[in-house]
Amino acid sequence: MFEAGNALQEFEKVLSGRGLSERALGLVDGCDALFDFYRDSRAGGTVFEQHDDADMLLFQWGTYDWGAGEHFSLNLTRQLICCEQAEDEDIWQLSLTFEFEPNEELRALGSGTKWCHSLPELPQFREYVHRSAAFNICTQHQIRRTVLDYALAG
């Protein structure tokens, strides 16, 4: 078990143990490492023991422009809700984002999201991600930038 506040450091240990780093992280290796981190390392604390949905995974994709130019983003996020009456300041997200140069093939994917609400759902969720059009098409494109971040959701 790990403290929710240490999620980034714990995930970086997983990457390091696999000989991986954020700077040279491939899509398959990065996502698989985050899936395994979710499976093997549970957040400690009463809220996590009593509520499965206090520790979830989110898969999302789409073409965006947040002021720095258009890009296609494929993201896998581990969301940790640290108290029962959660406000934005209690929701932390460990996000692994892969950015790609947008093109017609990537734009045609649109945008979407899929949640994994609990550990028992992980095998089906992992299969969904690996079989998704967004994931498969992105494996055929050069990653422009990889961002690993741990921040408040709000």
Secondary structure as the mmCIF struct_conf table of DSSP 4:
data_model
#
loop_
_struct_conf.conf_type_id
_struct_conf.id
_struct_conf.beg_label_comp_id
_struct_conf.beg_label_asym_id
_struct_conf.beg_label_seq_id
_struct_conf.end_label_comp_id
_struct_conf.end_label_asym_id
_struct_conf.end_label_seq_id
STRN STRN1 PHE A 2 PHE A 2
HELX_RH_3T_P HELX_RH_3T_P1 ALA A 4 ASN A 6
HELX_RH_AL_P HELX_RH_AL_P1 ALA A 7 GLY A 17
TURN_TY1_P TURN_TY1_P1 ARG A 18 GLY A 19
HELX_RH_3T_P HELX_RH_3T_P2 GLU A 22 ALA A 24
HELX_RH_AL_P HELX_RH_AL_P2 LEU A 27 ASP A 40
HELX_LH_PP_P HELX_LH_PP_P1 ARG A 42 ARG A 42
STRN STRN2 ALA A 43 ALA A 43
HELX_LH_PP_P HELX_LH_PP_P2 GLY A 44 GLY A 44
BEND BEND1 GLY A 45 GLY A 45
HELX_RH_AL_P HELX_RH_AL_P3 THR A 46 GLN A 50
HELX_RH_3T_P HELX_RH_3T_P3 ASP A 52 ALA A 54
STRN STRN3 ASP A 55 TYR A 64
BEND BEND2 TRP A 66 ALA A 68
STRN STRN4 HIS A 71 ILE A 81
BEND BEND3 CYS A 83 CYS A 83
TURN_TY1_P TURN_TY1_P2 GLU A 84 GLN A 85
HELX_RH_3T_P HELX_RH_3T_P4 ASP A 88 ASP A 90
STRN STRN5 ILE A 91 PHE A 100
HELX_RH_AL_P HELX_RH_AL_P4 GLU A 104 ARG A 107
TURN_TY1_P TURN_TY1_P3 ALA A 108 LEU A 109
STRN STRN6 GLY A 112 CYS A 116
BEND BEND4 SER A 118 SER A 118
HELX_RH_3T_P HELX_RH_3T_P5 LEU A 119 GLU A 121
HELX_RH_AL_P HELX_RH_AL_P5 LEU A 122 ARG A 131
BEND BEND5 SER A 132 SER A 132
HELX_RH_AL_P HELX_RH_AL_P6 ALA A 133 CYS A 138
TURN_TY1_P TURN_TY1_P4 THR A 139 GLN A 140
BEND BEND6 HIS A 141 HIS A 141
STRN STRN7 ILE A 143 LEU A 152
#
